[in-house]
């Protein structure tokens, strides 16, 4: 499926929970592929509830709670604690 979308040479790719339900080896392969696509200049919007995956793979994280954007974190502000603070509203 991914190969079909990449064949049209998109500028932006939206991936919704790309590693859900896969084993550790497949997860590493998917993450490596995403990283390679970014190195090639493709912008990727990664949608996931896996906080560790988001922190390790994102330049910027937008936190959405109850259907509204509550924070946009980049660089050192994108920590587990900061994301959870906004996600839970505390």
C-alpha positions, 0 to 999 in steps of 0.5 A, a space after each residue: 500500500 505504501 509503495 503505491 502512494 510513494 509512486 505518485 511522488 507525494 510531498 506530504 505523507 500522512 501515516 496513521 499509527 503505522 506500527 500498530 500491531 506489528 512485531 519489534 522487527 517490523 516496527 524497526 523496519 517501518 521506522 527506518 523507512 520513515 526516517 529515510 523518506 524524511 532524509 529524502 525530503 518527504 514531509 510526514 505527518 505521523 498520527 499515533 498514541 505511542 508517545 515514545 514513538 512520537 518523541 523519537 521520530 518527530 521534529 514537532 508534536 501537536 497535542 490534541 485533546 477533546 478535538 482541539 489543539 492544546 499545544 505545539 511542542 518542538 525541540 527540547 519542549 517535546 518531552 514525555 512530561 510536557 506532552 502528558 501535561 497537555 494531553 491530560 489537561 493538568 
